[in-house]
Amino acid sequence: MKYITETYKPNDYKNFIDYELKTIQKTAIDKCAKDYGVETGETKQDKPKSESNPIVGNWKTEEYDLTIMDNGDLKIEYPDGKLLKGRWKLDGNVFTTTITTGKDKDIIYKVLTTSGDTFIYQTLDKKKKTYKGERIKK
């Protein structure tokens, strides 16, 4: 318990709880709508729109190049040529990536800032690793 309270701050818990509550709520609404044959007006996989998501685009961090596509896909390319693919979603300031490596793995980040050509995000795990992406102009 001491480790957890020293590692995580109250705001981290709030972000985790908000994320889980929104996921549970959406799942419940989708299930009820399906059971009653009601259209919710949303597709099964909400597709982010580049106009409303400032993180869509190509980013360069110190460790890798990140491509976030408006169809929900993402690619991470390391300098050694290693390429990871997956999916992403943004819910408020919670940025979630699901990397497909045979065993899907969700990594949840807190978005610290998205201003123009800068995207700063931080893992919500105990390491609190922060990434700074600079937009790559193509």
Buried (B, 14 or more C-beta within 10 A) or exposed (E): EEEEEEEBEEEBEEBBEBBEEEEEEBEEEEEEBEEEEEEEEEEEEEEBEEEEBBBBBBBBBEEBBBBBBBEBEBBBBEEEEEEBBBBBBBBEBBBBBBBEEEEEEEBBBBBBEBEEEBBBBBBBEEEEEEBBBEBEEE
